[in-house]
Amino acid sequence: MEKKQLIAGIIVVLLVIAGITVFILTSGTSDSDSKTASNKTYVTFVVNVNDYLKENLSAETLDKLVDIFNKYNVKADFYFTEPVLKAHAEKHPGLIEKIKNSKNIGIGYHFRPPHPAYDVTIKKVMFNGECRLTPSLSYGEMLEVLNNFESYELNLAGFSTNKPAGFCASYNSNKIGGYSYILDIFGKNAIVVGAANTVNSQLRQAELEVLKNKGARISIPVGHSGSSLGEDVAIKETDGLLERPSDFGIVFKDLFKASNTKGNSNFINVFNRNLTYVRSILNRDIYSLIVVHENDFYKKGEWDDPIYWSAVQKADFIKDYEQLVKDISERTDVQTINSQDIIVLAEKQ
């Protein structure tokens, strides 16, 4: 009898141990699965707005894009340069009001030649009445001159996109311009700013310091597509500015050129493949970009190229883009965000 009781006791102990082991194993698996399931995917539709040379086509495109983003309740950021925003404000005030009244559109700022911070092509700048090589300026002088360019109107007189070499950048001090013009037109600062095209590191630092002091909160890092991939924290802060997060990016124009199914878009598959891969290597929230320029909807080349899509290609481009916006909007596991949302998410991470 005692032997049977001993055996029974041993069995009970073993069952208890086994139960604890199962509990520990299943609890660990449940926590891991819960953590993975709680990770979210965020998408920002970025529209770079540059084309002041064809401002009517630019305005027509932006008007359609606002309609698309509002139709599907999708968030996006429009990044304006000063010259194109001035053209729209003066000639298309209804478009400006439409953008202001959209709850989906965030406002960003970037620059193109002949802004002196675009030092890929612009090497000289007027400083105290003298045309100077920009890299020859001290850091303090860079801050001074760039602050003026972000306060006053960029002088386009004599500038040609075909022959930018040798041009000396200057501004018109009797008119508001630069980053400050965003506030003047929209009644709020541009949250996100771009200086990724500034090669000289000191010049780039000076430009971002000026923009931060004027109200910017987020910068676009150099090599912005995939800049967050591999980082434990998606949204980093550098020198007082958050860095726009991107674990992967899609340039829509490249997809369109490579596609054999124009007018019958399946570009969502490209997004899905990228997302599946990134999810396999990251255990946190994922951030992605879908980038397009407004002139991409009517031009084959860059914003200053005279090569245009055919009428059929132009119709296909906007149709395919809208399809991708629609497909993203229908995914329950994906949330579209703009720059204002990034600030909120940064505070929570």
C-alpha positions in Angstrom: 0.0 0.0 0.0 2.7 2.4 0.9 4.5 1.5 -2.3 1.4 2.4 -4.3 1.0 5.7 -2.5 4.6 6.5 -3.2 4.2 5.8 -6.9 1.0 7.9 -7.0 2.8 10.7 -5.3 5.6 10.6 -7.8 3.1 10.7 -10.7 1.4 13.7 -9.2 4.7 15.5 -8.8 5.6 14.7 -12.4 2.3 15.9 -13.7 2.7 19.2 -11.7 6.2 19.7 -13.2 4.9 18.9 -16.7 2.1 21.3 -16.2 4.4 24.1 -15.1 6.7 23.3 -18.1 3.8 23.5 -20.5 2.6 26.7 -18.9 6.0 28.3 -19.3 6.4 27.2 -22.9 3.0 28.3 -24.0 3.2 31.5 -22.1 6.5 32.4 -23.8 5.0 31.6 -27.2 1.9 33.6 -26.5 3.9 36.7 -25.4 6.1 36.5 -28.6 3.1 36.1 -30.8 1.3 39.0 -29.1 4.3 41.2 -29.5 4.6 40.4 -33.2 0.9 40.8 -33.7 1.0 44.2 -32.0 3.5 45.6 -34.5 2.0 48.0 -37.0 2.8 49.0 -40.5 2.7 52.7 -41.5 2.8 54.1 -45.0 3.4 57.7 -46.1 2.5 58.8 -49.6 5.1 61.5 -50.4 4.5 63.9 -53.3 7.4 66.1 -54.1 6.2 69.3 -55.8 8.9 71.1 -58.0 7.6 72.1 -61.4 7.2 75.9 -61.4 8.1 75.8 -65.2 4.8 74.0 -65.9 2.8 75.3 -63.0 -0.6 74.7 -64.8 0.2 71.0 -65.2 1.6 70.9 -61.7 -1.6 72.5 -60.3 -3.9 70.2 -62.4 -2.0 67.1 -61.0 -2.1 68.2 -57.4 -5.9 68.9 -57.7 -6.4 65.3 -58.8 -4.2 63.9 -56.1 -6.0 65.8 -53.3 -9.2 64.3 -54.7 -7.7 60.8 -54.7 -6.3 61.0 -51.1 -9.6 62.4 -49.8 -11.7 59.8 -51.7 -9.9 56.9 -50.0 -9.2 58.8 -46.7 -5.5 58.3 -47.1 -2.8 60.4 -45.5 0.0 62.1 -47.6 2.7 64.7 -47.4 3.1 67.4 -50.1 6.7 68.8 -50.2 6.7 72.2 -51.8 9.6 74.3 -53.1 9.2 78.0 -52.8 9.0 78.9 -56.5 6.2 76.3 -57.3 4.2 77.3 -54.2 4.4 80.9 -55.2 3.2 80.1 -58.7 0.2 78.1 -57.2 -0.6 80.7 -54.6 -0.7 83.5 -57.2 -2.4 81.6 -60.1 -4.3 78.8 -58.4 -5.6 80.1 -55.0 -8.5 77.6 -55.1 -6.0 74.7 -55.1 -4.2 76.2 -52.0 -7.5 76.4 -50.2 -8.4 72.8 -51.2 -5.1 71.6 -49.8 -5.5 73.6 -46.6 -9.0 72.2 -46.1 -8.0 68.6 -46.5 -7.5 66.7 -43.3 -5.3 64.2 -45.1 -2.5 66.4 -46.5 0.6 67.3 -44.5 2.9 70.0 -45.7 6.6 69.7 -46.1 9.4 71.9 -47.6 12.4 71.2 -49.8 14.5 73.1 -52.3 15.9 72.8 -55.8 18.3 75.0 -57.8 19.2 77.8 -57.6 18.9 77.4 -53.8 22.5 77.5 -52.5 22.0 74.5 -50.3 21.5 72.4 -53.5 25.3 72.3 -53.9 25.2 69.4 -56.3 24.9 72.1 -59.0 24.9 75.5 -57.2 28.4 76.3 -56.0 28.3 80.1 -55.5 26.2 82.4 -53.4 26.0 86.2 -52.9 27.2 87.2 -49.4 27.6 90.8 -48.3 27.6 92.0 -51.9 30.2 89.5 -53.1 29.8 86.2 -55.0 31.5 83.6 -52.9 32.1 79.9 -53.3 29.7 78.4 -50.8 32.2 75.9 -49.2 34.6 78.9 -48.5 32.1 80.4 -46.0 32.6 79.8 -42.3 29.8 77.9 -40.4 28.6 81.2 -39.0 28.5 82.8 -42.4 26.6 79.8 -43.7 24.0 80.2 -41.0 23.6 83.8 -41.8 23.2 83.4 -45.5 20.9 80.4 -45.3 18.7 82.1 -42.8 18.2 84.9 -45.3 17.4 82.4 -48.1 14.8 80.8 -45.8 13.3 84.2 -45.0 13.3 85.9 -48.4 12.3 85.2 -52.0 14.7 83.1 -54.1 16.0 85.1 -57.0 15.3 83.2 -60.3 16.4 86.0 -62.6 19.1 84.8 -65.0 18.9 81.2 -63.8 18.5 78.4 -66.4 18.0 74.7 -65.5 19.9 73.8 -68.6 23.1 75.7 -67.5 23.2 75.9 -63.7 27.0 75.8 -63.5 28.5 79.2 -62.5 25.2 80.7 -61.3 25.5 82.8 -58.2 22.5 82.2 -55.9 20.8 85.3 -54.4 17.6 86.4 -52.8 15.1 89.3 -53.0 15.0 90.9 -49.5 11.8 92.8 -50.3 9.7 89.7 -50.5 9.0 86.8 -48.2 10.2 83.4 -49.4 12.0 80.1 -48.5 10.7 78.1 -45.6 9.0 81.2 -44.2 6.7 81.3 -47.2 5.1 78.0 -46.1 3.8 79.6 -42.9 2.7 82.7 -44.8 0.5 80.7 -47.2 -0.7 77.8 -45.1 -0.7 79.4 -41.7 1.5 76.7 -40.2 5.1 75.6 -40.5 6.2 72.8 -42.7 6.9 69.9 -40.3 9.2 67.9 -42.4 12.1 69.4 -44.4 14.5 68.0 -47.0 18.2 68.7 -47.2 19.2 65.3 -48.5 20.6 66.9 -51.7 23.1 68.9 -49.8 26.5 67.3 -50.3 28.7 69.4 -48.1 28.1 68.1 -44.5 28.7 71.5 -42.9 26.4 73.3 -45.3 23.7 70.6 -44.7 24.1 70.9 -40.9 23.7 74.7 -41.2 20.6 74.4 -43.4 18.9 72.0 -41.0 19.8 74.2 -38.0 18.2 77.2 -39.7 15.1 75.2 -40.6 14.8 73.8 -37.1 15.0 77.3 -35.6 12.2 78.4 -37.9 9.9 75.6 -36.8 10.8 72.3 -38.6 10.5 69.1 -36.6 11.5 66.3 -39.0 14.4 66.0 -41.5 14.8 63.7 -44.4 18.0 61.6 -43.9 20.6 61.1 -46.6 19.7 57.9 -48.4 16.2 58.2 -47.0 14.7 55.0 -48.6 15.4 52.2 -46.1 17.3 54.5 -43.7 15.6 52.9 -40.7 16.1 49.3 -41.7 18.1 47.4 -39.1 17.6 50.1 -36.4 16.0 49.0 -33.1 14.2 52.3 -33.0 12.5 53.5 -36.2 12.2 57.2 -35.4 15.6 58.7 -34.3 16.5 62.2 -33.4 19.6 64.0 -34.6 20.6 67.5 -33.6 17.1 68.3 -32.4 15.3 67.0 -35.4 13.5 63.7 -35.8 14.5 61.7 -38.9 11.8 60.7 -41.2 11.5 56.9 -40.8 11.7 54.5 -43.7 12.3 50.7 -43.6 11.6 50.5 -47.3 10.6 52.9 -50.0 8.9 52.6 -53.4 9.5 55.1 -56.2 6.2 54.9 -58.1 7.6 56.2 -61.4 10.3 53.4 -61.5 7.5 50.8 -61.0 5.5 52.3 -63.8 8.4 52.3 -66.2 9.2 48.7 -65.4 5.6 47.5 -65.5 4.2 45.4 -68.4 0.7 45.9 -67.1 0.1 49.6 -67.4 -3.5 50.5 -67.0 -4.1 47.3 -65.1 -2.1 47.9 -62.0 -0.9 45.2 -59.6 1.8 47.3 -58.0 0.4 46.4 -54.6 2.3 43.1 -55.1 5.6 44.9 -55.0 4.6 46.6 -51.8 3.5 43.2 -50.3 6.8 41.6 -51.2 8.8 44.4 -49.6 6.6 44.3 -46.5 6.9 40.6 -46.1 10.7 40.7 -46.3 11.0 43.6 -43.8 8.5 41.9 -41.4 10.7 38.8 -41.5 13.8 40.7 -40.1 12.2 43.3 -37.8 10.2 42.9 -34.7 8.8 46.4 -34.3 6.6 48.8 -36.1 7.5 49.2 -39.8 7.5 52.5 -41.8 7.4 52.7 -45.5 7.3 55.4 -48.2 5.6 55.6 -51.6 7.3 58.5 -53.4 6.2 60.4 -56.5 6.9 63.8 -58.0 3.9 65.7 -59.3 5.6 66.1 -62.7 6.0 62.3 -62.9 2.3 62.2 -63.9 3.0 64.0 -67.2 6.8 63.8 -67.8 9.0 60.9 -68.5 12.2 62.6 -67.3 13.0 65.0 -64.5 11.0 68.1 -63.7 13.0 70.3 -66.1 13.0 67.7 -69.0 10.9 68.5 -72.1 9.9 64.9 -72.6 6.3 64.1 -71.8 4.2 60.9 -71.6 1.7 60.2 -74.3 -2.0 60.8 -73.6 -2.5 57.1 -73.0 0.6 56.8 -70.7 -0.5 59.8 -68.7 -4.0 58.3 -68.2 -2.4 55.0 -67.2 -0.1 56.6 -64.7 -2.8 58.3 -62.7 -5.0 55.2 -63.0 -2.3 53.0 -61.7 -1.4 55.4 -58.9 -5.0 55.6 -57.7 -5.3 51.9 -57.8 -2.2 51.6 -55.5 -3.7 54.2 -53.1 -7.0 52.3 -53.1 -5.2 48.9 -52.5 -3.3 50.4 -49.5 -6.4 51.9 -48.1 -8.2 48.5 -48.1 -5.5 46.8 -46.0 -6.6 46.5 -42.5 -3.1 45.8 -41.3 -1.7 49.1 -42.8 -2.2 52.6 -41.6 -1.4 55.7 -43.7 0.3 58.6 -41.9 1.7 62.0 -42.6 4.4 64.1 -40.9 2.1 65.2 -38.1 1.4 61.6 -37.2 5.2 60.8 -37.1 5.7 63.3 -34.3 2.9 61.6 -32.3 4.3 58.2 -33.0 7.8 59.3 -32.0 6.6 60.3 -28.6 5.0 56.9 -28.0 7.8 54.6 -29.2 
